[in-house]
Amino acid sequence: MAEKFNPAAHDKHAADPGEAAIVDQEMHARLETGLIDSFPASDPVSAAQPSSSKSDHQHQRAEREGSSLWEKVKAVFR
């Protein structure tokens, strides 16, 4: 039986479902390994970096205020 005609063009930028599944399995394996390695700990493993705290922002501001003009210009582009 002939396949149904699909008038939409092929999207070359669409995510490959097979590749996405492999990446998902790799992420799950890394998290599982981290969980096993940190088993007796009380905090669970996180896939994301924790957000910066208020003291981190104050420390960064203090560094910017005491830095040279060149350091301030470079900080704008970070």
PDB file of N, CA, C and O in Angstrom:
ATOM      1  N   MET A   1       0.845  -1.170   0.000  1.00  0.00           N
ATOM      2  CA  MET A   1       0.000   0.000   0.000  1.00  0.00           C
ATOM      3  C   MET A   1       0.894   1.239   0.000  1.00  0.00           C
ATOM      4  O   MET A   1       1.902   1.277   0.705  1.00  0.00           O
ATOM      5  N   ALA A   2       0.537   2.224  -0.768  1.00  0.00           N
ATOM      6  CA  ALA A   2       1.330   3.441  -0.902  1.00  0.00           C
ATOM      7  C   ALA A   2       1.200   4.302   0.349  1.00  0.00           C
ATOM      8  O   ALA A   2       0.157   4.329   1.003  1.00  0.00           O
ATOM      9  N   GLU A   3       2.300   5.012   0.667  1.00  0.00           N
ATOM     10  CA  GLU A   3       2.264   5.902   1.818  1.00  0.00           C
ATOM     11  C   GLU A   3       1.409   7.119   1.503  1.00  0.00           C
ATOM     12  O   GLU A   3       1.272   7.523   0.348  1.00  0.00           O
ATOM     13  N   LYS A   4       0.841   7.690   2.548  1.00  0.00           N
ATOM     14  CA  LYS A   4       0.007   8.872   2.397  1.00  0.00           C
ATOM     15  C   LYS A   4       0.881  10.071   2.046  1.00  0.00           C
ATOM     16  O   LYS A   4       1.960  10.238   2.615  1.00  0.00           O
ATOM     17  N   PHE A   5       0.423  10.907   1.112  1.00  0.00           N
ATOM     18  CA  PHE A   5       1.181  12.079   0.677  1.00  0.00           C
ATOM     19  C   PHE A   5       1.222  13.118   1.788  1.00  0.00           C
ATOM     20  O   PHE A   5       0.188  13.472   2.355  1.00  0.00           O
ATOM     21  N   ASN A   6       2.422  13.605   2.097  1.00  0.00           N
ATOM     22  CA  ASN A   6       2.605  14.653   3.105  1.00  0.00           C
ATOM     23  C   ASN A   6       3.136  15.894   2.384  1.00  0.00           C
ATOM     24  O   ASN A   6       4.289  15.898   1.954  1.00  0.00           O
ATOM     25  N   PRO A   7       2.316  16.954   2.240  1.00  0.00           N
ATOM     26  CA  PRO A   7       2.738  18.138   1.484  1.00  0.00           C
ATOM     27  C   PRO A   7       3.753  19.019   2.222  1.00  0.00           C
ATOM     28  O   PRO A   7       4.351  19.902   1.609  1.00  0.00           O
ATOM     29  N   ALA A   8       3.957  18.797   3.521  1.00  0.00           N
ATOM     30  CA  ALA A   8       4.898  19.617   4.284  1.00  0.00           C
ATOM     31  C   ALA A   8       6.334  19.260   3.921  1.00  0.00           C
ATOM     32  O   ALA A   8       6.679  18.095   3.720  1.00  0.00           O
ATOM     33  N   ALA A   9       7.146  20.288   3.845  1.00  0.00           N
ATOM     34  CA  ALA A   9       8.567  20.070   3.545  1.00  0.00           C
ATOM     35  C   ALA A   9       9.251  19.430   4.741  1.00  0.00           C
ATOM     36  O   ALA A   9       8.806  19.595   5.877  1.00  0.00           O
ATOM     37  N   HIS A  10      10.330  18.703   4.490  1.00  0.00           N
ATOM     38  CA  HIS A  10      11.095  18.070   5.570  1.00  0.00           C
ATOM     39  C   HIS A  10      11.792  19.151   6.382  1.00  0.00           C
ATOM     40  O   HIS A  10      12.450  20.029   5.825  1.00  0.00           O
ATOM     41  N   ASP A  11      11.645  19.083   7.696  1.00  0.00           N
ATOM     42  CA  ASP A  11      12.270  20.068   8.591  1.00  0.00           C
ATOM     43  C   ASP A  11      13.641  19.545   9.004  1.00  0.00           C
ATOM     44  O   ASP A  11      13.740  18.642   9.835  1.00  0.00           O
ATOM     45  N   LYS A  12      14.706  20.117   8.419  1.00  0.00           N
ATOM     46  CA  LYS A  12      16.053  19.630   8.729  1.00  0.00           C
ATOM     47  C   LYS A  12      16.528  20.070  10.103  1.00  0.00           C
ATOM     48  O   LYS A  12      17.537  19.564  10.593  1.00  0.00           O
ATOM     49  N   HIS A  13      15.811  21.021  10.746  1.00  0.00           N
ATOM     50  CA  HIS A  13      16.200  21.496  12.064  1.00  0.00           C
ATOM     51  C   HIS A  13      15.425  20.812  13.192  1.00  0.00           C
ATOM     52  O   HIS A  13      15.662  21.091  14.367  1.00  0.00           O
ATOM     53  N   ALA A  14      14.512  19.930  12.841  1.00  0.00           N
ATOM     54  CA  ALA A  14      13.717  19.240  13.857  1.00  0.00           C
ATOM     55  C   ALA A  14      14.601  18.255  14.617  1.00  0.00           C
ATOM     56  O   ALA A  14      15.540  17.688  14.059  1.00  0.00           O
ATOM     57  N   ALA A  15      14.291  18.061  15.883  1.00  0.00           N
ATOM     58  CA  ALA A  15      15.066  17.136  16.714  1.00  0.00           C
ATOM     59  C   ALA A  15      14.810  15.700  16.272  1.00  0.00           C
ATOM     60  O   ALA A  15      13.677  15.308  15.992  1.00  0.00           O
ATOM     61  N   ASP A  16      15.875  14.939  16.217  1.00  0.00           N
ATOM     62  CA  ASP A  16      15.772  13.530  15.874  1.00  0.00           C
ATOM     63  C   ASP A  16      15.286  12.781  17.109  1.00  0.00           C
ATOM     64  O   ASP A  16      15.961  12.813  18.138  1.00  0.00           O
ATOM     65  N   PRO A  17      14.133  12.104  17.042  1.00  0.00           N
ATOM     66  CA  PRO A  17      13.619  11.431  18.239  1.00  0.00           C
ATOM     67  C   PRO A  17      14.566  10.354  18.778  1.00  0.00           C
ATOM     68  O   PRO A  17      14.637  10.149  19.989  1.00  0.00           O
ATOM     69  N   GLY A  18      15.277   9.677  17.909  1.00  0.00           N
ATOM     70  CA  GLY A  18      16.229   8.663  18.358  1.00  0.00           C
ATOM     71  C   GLY A  18      17.386   9.289  19.119  1.00  0.00           C
ATOM     72  O   GLY A  18      17.807   8.779  20.157  1.00  0.00           O
ATOM     73  N   GLU A  19      17.898  10.400  18.597  1.00  0.00           N
ATOM     74  CA  GLU A  19      19.005  11.092  19.262  1.00  0.00           C
ATOM     75  C   GLU A  19      18.543  11.682  20.594  1.00  0.00           C
ATOM     76  O   GLU A  19      19.276  11.636  21.582  1.00  0.00           O
ATOM     77  N   ALA A  20      17.331  12.236  20.624  1.00  0.00           N
ATOM     78  CA  ALA A  20      16.794  12.795  21.865  1.00  0.00           C
ATOM     79  C   ALA A  20      16.642  11.707  22.918  1.00  0.00           C
ATOM     80  O   ALA A  20      16.893  11.959  24.097  1.00  0.00           O
ATOM     81  N   ALA A  21      16.241  10.514  22.526  1.00  0.00           N
ATOM     82  CA  ALA A  21      16.085   9.408  23.471  1.00  0.00           C
ATOM     83  C   ALA A  21      17.446   8.989  24.044  1.00  0.00           C
ATOM     84  O   ALA A  21      17.559   8.678  25.229  1.00  0.00           O
ATOM     85  N   ILE A  22      18.473   8.986  23.190  1.00  0.00           N
ATOM     86  CA  ILE A  22      19.815   8.615  23.644  1.00  0.00           C
ATOM     87  C   ILE A  22      20.334   9.639  24.651  1.00  0.00           C
ATOM     88  O   ILE A  22      20.899   9.271  25.681  1.00  0.00           O
ATOM     89  N   VAL A  23      20.142  10.926  24.352  1.00  0.00           N
ATOM     90  CA  VAL A  23      20.582  11.988  25.265  1.00  0.00           C
ATOM     91  C   VAL A  23      19.832  11.874  26.593  1.00  0.00           C
ATOM     92  O   VAL A  23      20.423  12.062  27.657  1.00  0.00           O
ATOM     93  N   ASP A  24      18.544  11.571  26.534  1.00  0.00           N
ATOM     94  CA  ASP A  24      17.746  11.419  27.747  1.00  0.00           C
ATOM     95  C   ASP A  24      18.243  10.233  28.580  1.00  0.00           C
ATOM     96  O   ASP A  24      18.311  10.323  29.806  1.00  0.00           O
ATOM     97  N   GLN A  25      18.585   9.135  27.929  1.00  0.00           N
ATOM     98  CA  GLN A  25      19.105   7.966  28.648  1.00  0.00           C
ATOM     99  C   GLN A  25      20.452   8.276  29.292  1.00  0.00           C
ATOM    100  O   GLN A  25      20.727   7.842  30.411  1.00  0.00           O
ATOM    101  N   GLU A  26      21.299   9.037  28.575  1.00  0.00           N
ATOM    102  CA  GLU A  26      22.604   9.402  29.135  1.00  0.00           C
ATOM    103  C   GLU A  26      22.441  10.287  30.368  1.00  0.00           C
ATOM    104  O   GLU A  26      23.140  10.104  31.365  1.00  0.00           O
ATOM    105  N   MET A  27      21.514  11.249  30.298  1.00  0.00           N
ATOM    106  CA  MET A  27      21.263  12.128  31.445  1.00  0.00           C
ATOM    107  C   MET A  27      20.754  11.309  32.625  1.00  0.00           C
ATOM    108  O   MET A  27      21.188  11.513  33.759  1.00  0.00           O
ATOM    109  N   HIS A  28      19.837  10.385  32.361  1.00  0.00           N
ATOM    110  CA  HIS A  28      19.303   9.543  33.424  1.00  0.00           C
ATOM    111  C   HIS A  28      20.414   8.695  34.051  1.00  0.00           C
ATOM    112  O   HIS A  28      20.457   8.524  35.269  1.00  0.00           O
ATOM    113  N   ALA A  29      21.309   8.166  33.213  1.00  0.00           N
ATOM    114  CA  ALA A  29      22.411   7.346  33.723  1.00  0.00           C
ATOM    115  C   ALA A  29      23.353   8.171  34.601  1.00  0.00           C
ATOM    116  O   ALA A  29      23.808   7.692  35.639  1.00  0.00           O
ATOM    117  N   ARG A  30      23.653   9.427  34.185  1.00  0.00           N
ATOM    118  CA  ARG A  30      24.527  10.284  34.995  1.00  0.00           C
ATOM    119  C   ARG A  30      23.877  10.630  36.333  1.00  0.00           C
ATOM    120  O   ARG A  30      24.543  10.630  37.368  1.00  0.00           O
ATOM    121  N   LEU A  31      22.580  10.925  36.312  1.00  0.00           N
ATOM    122  CA  LEU A  31      21.888  11.228  37.558  1.00  0.00           C
ATOM    123  C   LEU A  31      21.832  10.008  38.466  1.00  0.00           C
ATOM    124  O   LEU A  31      21.997  10.126  39.680  1.00  0.00           O
ATOM    125  N   GLU A  32      21.601   8.851  37.887  1.00  0.00           N
ATOM    126  CA  GLU A  32      21.547   7.614  38.668  1.00  0.00           C
ATOM    127  C   GLU A  32      22.912   7.331  39.298  1.00  0.00           C
ATOM    128  O   GLU A  32      22.991   6.933  40.461  1.00  0.00           O
ATOM    129  N   THR A  33      23.989   7.537  38.528  1.00  0.00           N
ATOM    130  CA  THR A  33      25.338   7.339  39.052  1.00  0.00           C
ATOM    131  C   THR A  33      25.611   8.311  40.202  1.00  0.00           C
ATOM    132  O   THR A  33      26.181   7.925  41.223  1.00  0.00           O
ATOM    133  N   GLY A  34      25.202   9.575  40.034  1.00  0.00           N
ATOM    134  CA  GLY A  34      25.386  10.552  41.095  1.00  0.00           C
ATOM    135  C   GLY A  34      24.596  10.193  42.338  1.00  0.00           C
ATOM    136  O   GLY A  34      25.052  10.408  43.461  1.00  0.00           O
ATOM    137  N   LEU A  35      23.415   9.648  42.132  1.00  0.00           N
ATOM    138  CA  LEU A  35      22.589   9.246  43.265  1.00  0.00           C
ATOM    139  C   LEU A  35      23.229   8.075  44.009  1.00  0.00           C
ATOM    140  O   LEU A  35      23.246   8.050  45.239  1.00  0.00           O
ATOM    141  N   ILE A  36      23.748   7.120  43.269  1.00  0.00           N
ATOM    142  CA  ILE A  36      24.392   5.957  43.887  1.00  0.00           C
ATOM    143  C   ILE A  36      25.655   6.395  44.632  1.00  0.00           C
ATOM    144  O   ILE A  36      25.924   5.925  45.738  1.00  0.00           O
ATOM    145  N   ASP A  37      26.441   7.313  44.009  1.00  0.00           N
ATOM    146  CA  ASP A  37      27.684   7.773  44.631  1.00  0.00           C
ATOM    147  C   ASP A  37      27.439   8.602  45.897  1.00  0.00           C
ATOM    148  O   ASP A  37      28.298   8.665  46.777  1.00  0.00           O
ATOM    149  N   SER A  38      26.283   9.227  45.983  1.00  0.00           N
ATOM    150  CA  SER A  38      25.995  10.077  47.145  1.00  0.00           C
ATOM    151  C   SER A  38      24.911   9.467  48.027  1.00  0.00           C
ATOM    152  O   SER A  38      24.163  10.195  48.678  1.00  0.00           O
ATOM    153  N   PHE A  39      24.821   8.155  48.055  1.00  0.00           N
ATOM    154  CA  PHE A  39      23.712   7.488  48.739  1.00  0.00           C
ATOM    155  C   PHE A  39      23.521   7.885  50.200  1.00  0.00           C
ATOM    156  O   PHE A  39      22.391   8.194  50.579  1.00  0.00           O
ATOM    157  N   PRO A  40      24.534   7.898  51.028  1.00  0.00           N
ATOM    158  CA  PRO A  40      24.257   8.207  52.432  1.00  0.00           C
ATOM    159  C   PRO A  40      23.927   9.688  52.678  1.00  0.00           C
ATOM    160  O   PRO A  40      23.551  10.048  53.794  1.00  0.00           O
ATOM    161  N   ALA A  41      24.057  10.532  51.680  1.00  0.00           N
ATOM    162  CA  ALA A  41      23.791  11.961  51.868  1.00  0.00           C
ATOM    163  C   ALA A  41      22.294  12.223  52.029  1.00  0.00           C
ATOM    164  O   ALA A  41      21.461  11.410  51.629  1.00  0.00           O
ATOM    165  N   SER A  42      21.972  13.362  52.618  1.00  0.00           N
ATOM    166  CA  SER A  42      20.572  13.687  52.859  1.00  0.00           C
ATOM    167  C   SER A  42      19.949  14.472  51.704  1.00  0.00           C
ATOM    168  O   SER A  42      18.727  14.470  51.558  1.00  0.00           O
ATOM    169  N   ASP A  43      20.761  15.144  50.877  1.00  0.00           N
ATOM    170  CA  ASP A  43      20.228  15.945  49.782  1.00  0.00           C
ATOM    171  C   ASP A  43      20.214  15.144  48.486  1.00  0.00           C
ATOM    172  O   ASP A  43      21.179  14.438  48.194  1.00  0.00           O
ATOM    173  N   PRO A  44      19.140  15.239  47.702  1.00  0.00           N
ATOM    174  CA  PRO A  44      19.090  14.518  46.424  1.00  0.00           C
ATOM    175  C   PRO A  44      19.986  15.185  45.379  1.00  0.00           C
ATOM    176  O   PRO A  44      20.363  16.347  45.523  1.00  0.00           O
ATOM    177  N   VAL A  45      20.317  14.446  44.339  1.00  0.00           N
ATOM    178  CA  VAL A  45      21.131  14.943  43.242  1.00  0.00           C
ATOM    179  C   VAL A  45      20.271  15.845  42.367  1.00  0.00           C
ATOM    180  O   VAL A  45      19.092  15.560  42.155  1.00  0.00           O
ATOM    181  N   SER A  46      20.847  16.925  41.860  1.00  0.00           N
ATOM    182  CA  SER A  46      20.122  17.852  41.000  1.00  0.00           C
ATOM    183  C   SER A  46      20.773  17.889  39.628  1.00  0.00           C
ATOM    184  O   SER A  46      21.999  17.864  39.518  1.00  0.00           O
ATOM    185  N   ALA A  47      19.950  17.948  38.573  1.00  0.00           N
ATOM    186  CA  ALA A  47      20.468  18.033  37.212  1.00  0.00           C
ATOM    187  C   ALA A  47      20.845  19.466  36.851  1.00  0.00           C
ATOM    188  O   ALA A  47      21.575  19.681  35.884  1.00  0.00           O
ATOM    189  N   ALA A  48      20.368  20.440  37.602  1.00  0.00           N
ATOM    190  CA  ALA A  48      20.627  21.850  37.312  1.00  0.00           C
ATOM    191  C   ALA A  48      21.536  22.451  38.377  1.00  0.00           C
ATOM    192  O   ALA A  48      21.622  21.952  39.499  1.00  0.00           O
ATOM    193  N   GLN A  49      22.208  23.526  38.003  1.00  0.00           N
ATOM    194  CA  GLN A  49      23.042  24.251  38.951  1.00  0.00           C
ATOM    195  C   GLN A  49      22.138  25.028  39.900  1.00  0.00           C
ATOM    196  O   GLN A  49      21.103  25.534  39.467  1.00  0.00           O
ATOM    197  N   PRO A  50      22.487  25.140  41.158  1.00  0.00           N
ATOM    198  CA  PRO A  50      21.664  25.933  42.076  1.00  0.00           C
ATOM    199  C   PRO A  50      21.752  27.417  41.716  1.00  0.00           C
ATOM    200  O   PRO A  50      22.763  27.875  41.182  1.00  0.00           O
ATOM    201  N   SER A  51      20.702  28.151  42.008  1.00  0.00           N
ATOM    202  CA  SER A  51      20.715  29.582  41.729  1.00  0.00           C
ATOM    203  C   SER A  51      21.660  30.280  42.710  1.00  0.00           C
ATOM    204  O   SER A  51      21.937  29.785  43.802  1.00  0.00           O
ATOM    205  N   SER A  52      22.139  31.440  42.281  1.00  0.00           N
ATOM    206  CA  SER A  52      23.078  32.154  43.143  1.00  0.00           C
ATOM    207  C   SER A  52      22.325  32.796  44.304  1.00  0.00           C
ATOM    208  O   SER A  52      21.159  33.171  44.177  1.00  0.00           O
ATOM    209  N   SER A  53      23.002  32.912  45.416  1.00  0.00           N
ATOM    210  CA  SER A  53      22.384  33.456  46.623  1.00  0.00           C
ATOM    211  C   SER A  53      22.568  34.970  46.686  1.00  0.00           C
ATOM    212  O   SER A  53      23.268  35.556  45.860  1.00  0.00           O
ATOM    213  N   LYS A  54      21.938  35.588  47.666  1.00  0.00           N
ATOM    214  CA  LYS A  54      22.039  37.034  47.843  1.00  0.00           C
ATOM    215  C   LYS A  54      23.478  37.443  48.141  1.00  0.00           C
ATOM    216  O   LYS A  54      23.942  38.480  47.666  1.00  0.00           O
ATOM    217  N   SER A  55      24.179  36.638  48.923  1.00  0.00           N
ATOM    218  CA  SER A  55      25.566  36.982  49.252  1.00  0.00           C
ATOM    219  C   SER A  55      26.465  36.886  48.018  1.00  0.00           C
ATOM    220  O   SER A  55      27.445  37.623  47.909  1.00  0.00           O
ATOM    221  N   ASP A  56      26.134  35.975  47.079  1.00  0.00           N
ATOM    222  CA  ASP A  56      26.903  35.895  45.838  1.00  0.00           C
ATOM    223  C   ASP A  56      26.786  37.199  45.049  1.00  0.00           C
ATOM    224  O   ASP A  56      27.775  37.701  44.515  1.00  0.00           O
ATOM    225  N   HIS A  57      25.572  37.739  44.983  1.00  0.00           N
ATOM    226  CA  HIS A  57      25.363  38.991  44.264  1.00  0.00           C
ATOM    227  C   HIS A  57      26.084  40.144  44.942  1.00  0.00           C
ATOM    228  O   HIS A  57      26.647  41.001  44.261  1.00  0.00           O
ATOM    229  N   GLN A  58      26.078  40.181  46.272  1.00  0.00           N
ATOM    230  CA  GLN A  58      26.761  41.253  46.995  1.00  0.00           C
ATOM    231  C   GLN A  58      28.260  41.168  46.777  1.00  0.00           C
ATOM    232  O   GLN A  58      28.932  42.190  46.634  1.00  0.00           O
ATOM    233  N   HIS A  59      28.790  39.943  46.750  1.00  0.00           N
ATOM    234  CA  HIS A  59      30.223  39.752  46.534  1.00  0.00           C
ATOM    235  C   HIS A  59      30.604  40.200  45.121  1.00  0.00           C
ATOM    236  O   HIS A  59      31.634  40.846  44.931  1.00  0.00           O
ATOM    237  N   GLN A  60      29.780  39.860  44.140  1.00  0.00           N
ATOM    238  CA  GLN A  60      30.059  40.264  42.766  1.00  0.00           C
ATOM    239  C   GLN A  60      29.996  41.782  42.621  1.00  0.00           C
ATOM    240  O   GLN A  60      30.813  42.370  41.912  1.00  0.00           O
ATOM    241  N   ARG A  61      29.030  42.423  43.288  1.00  0.00           N
ATOM    242  CA  ARG A  61      28.903  43.874  43.222  1.00  0.00           C
ATOM    243  C   ARG A  61      30.129  44.530  43.851  1.00  0.00           C
ATOM    244  O   ARG A  61      30.648  45.509  43.314  1.00  0.00           O
ATOM    245  N   ALA A  62      30.595  44.006  44.976  1.00  0.00           N
ATOM    246  CA  ALA A  62      31.771  44.567  45.640  1.00  0.00           C
ATOM    247  C   ALA A  62      33.005  44.432  44.761  1.00  0.00           C
ATOM    248  O   ALA A  62      33.852  45.324  44.734  1.00  0.00           O
ATOM    249  N   GLU A  63      33.108  43.323  44.044  1.00  0.00           N
ATOM    250  CA  GLU A  63      34.249  43.149  43.142  1.00  0.00           C
ATOM    251  C   GLU A  63      34.190  44.141  41.993  1.00  0.00           C
ATOM    252  O   GLU A  63      35.216  44.690  41.591  1.00  0.00           O
ATOM    253  N   ARG A  64      32.984  44.376  41.458  1.00  0.00           N
ATOM    254  CA  ARG A  64      32.842  45.313  40.346  1.00  0.00           C
ATOM    255  C   ARG A  64      33.157  46.741  40.779  1.00  0.00           C
ATOM    256  O   ARG A  64      33.774  47.487  40.018  1.00  0.00           O
ATOM    257  N   GLU A  65      32.749  47.136  41.975  1.00  0.00           N
ATOM    258  CA  GLU A  65      32.964  48.498  42.429  1.00  0.00           C
ATOM    259  C   GLU A  65      34.442  48.780  42.661  1.00  0.00           C
ATOM    260  O   GLU A  65      34.887  49.912  42.471  1.00  0.00           O
ATOM    261  N   GLY A  66      35.203  47.782  43.066  1.00  0.00           N
ATOM    262  CA  GLY A  66      36.616  47.976  43.331  1.00  0.00           C
ATOM    263  C   GLY A  66      37.496  47.668  42.138  1.00  0.00           C
ATOM    264  O   GLY A  66      38.720  47.749  42.250  1.00  0.00           O
ATOM    265  N   SER A  67      36.922  47.320  41.007  1.00  0.00           N
ATOM    266  CA  SER A  67      37.738  46.940  39.863  1.00  0.00           C
ATOM    267  C   SER A  67      38.013  48.139  38.961  1.00  0.00           C
ATOM    268  O   SER A  67      37.418  49.206  39.115  1.00  0.00           O
ATOM    269  N   SER A  68      38.916  47.940  38.032  1.00  0.00           N
ATOM    270  CA  SER A  68      39.296  49.010  37.114  1.00  0.00           C
ATOM    271  C   SER A  68      38.206  49.209  36.054  1.00  0.00           C
ATOM    272  O   SER A  68      37.281  48.406  35.930  1.00  0.00           O
ATOM    273  N   LEU A  69      38.341  50.277  35.312  1.00  0.00           N
ATOM    274  CA  LEU A  69      37.385  50.576  34.245  1.00  0.00           C
ATOM    275  C   LEU A  69      37.370  49.450  33.222  1.00  0.00           C
ATOM    276  O   LEU A  69      36.308  49.071  32.729  1.00  0.00           O
ATOM    277  N   TRP A  70      38.541  48.914  32.903  1.00  0.00           N
ATOM    278  CA  TRP A  70      38.624  47.833  31.933  1.00  0.00           C
ATOM    279  C   TRP A  70      37.867  46.591  32.422  1.00  0.00           C
ATOM    280  O   TRP A  70      37.179  45.941  31.635  1.00  0.00           O
ATOM    281  N   GLU A  71      37.982  46.265  33.684  1.00  0.00           N
ATOM    282  CA  GLU A  71      37.262  45.118  34.239  1.00  0.00           C
ATOM    283  C   GLU A  71      35.754  45.337  34.175  1.00  0.00           C
ATOM    284  O   GLU A  71      35.002  44.401  33.906  1.00  0.00           O
ATOM    285  N   LYS A  72      35.312  46.563  34.419  1.00  0.00           N
ATOM    286  CA  LYS A  72      33.889  46.882  34.338  1.00  0.00           C
ATOM    287  C   LYS A  72      33.375  46.746  32.906  1.00  0.00           C
ATOM    288  O   LYS A  72      32.269  46.253  32.684  1.00  0.00           O
ATOM    289  N   VAL A  73      34.181  47.184  31.934  1.00  0.00           N
ATOM    290  CA  VAL A  73      33.787  47.057  30.526  1.00  0.00           C
ATOM    291  C   VAL A  73      33.698  45.593  30.145  1.00  0.00           C
ATOM    292  O   VAL A  73      32.752  45.197  29.465  1.00  0.00           O
ATOM    293  N   LYS A  74      34.653  44.779  30.563  1.00  0.00           N
ATOM    294  CA  LYS A  74      34.619  43.347  30.247  1.00  0.00           C
ATOM    295  C   LYS A  74      33.422  42.676  30.905  1.00  0.00           C
ATOM    296  O   LYS A  74      32.844  41.753  30.331  1.00  0.00           O
ATOM    297  N   ALA A  75      33.035  43.125  32.109  1.00  0.00           N
ATOM    298  CA  ALA A  75      31.908  42.529  32.825  1.00  0.00           C
ATOM    299  C   ALA A  75      30.594  42.745  32.082  1.00  0.00           C
ATOM    300  O   ALA A  75      29.681  41.926  32.191  1.00  0.00           O
ATOM    301  N   VAL A  76      30.490  43.831  31.331  1.00  0.00           N
ATOM    302  CA  VAL A  76      29.266  44.097  30.573  1.00  0.00           C
ATOM    303  C   VAL A  76      29.038  43.020  29.532  1.00  0.00           C
ATOM    304  O   VAL A  76      27.894  42.669  29.245  1.00  0.00           O
ATOM    305  N   PHE A  77      30.104  42.492  28.965  1.00  0.00           N
ATOM    306  CA  PHE A  77      29.985  41.517  27.889  1.00  0.00           C
ATOM    307  C   PHE A  77      30.024  40.070  28.353  1.00  0.00           C
ATOM    308  O   PHE A  77      30.091  39.172  27.514  1.00  0.00           O
ATOM    309  N   ARG A  78      29.985  39.810  29.632  1.00  0.00           N
ATOM    310  CA  ARG A  78      29.970  38.436  30.145  1.00  0.00           C
ATOM    311  C   ARG A  78      28.571  37.918  30.188  1.00  0.00           C
ATOM    312  O   ARG A  78      28.348  36.777  30.591  1.00  0.00           O
TER     313      ARG A  78
END
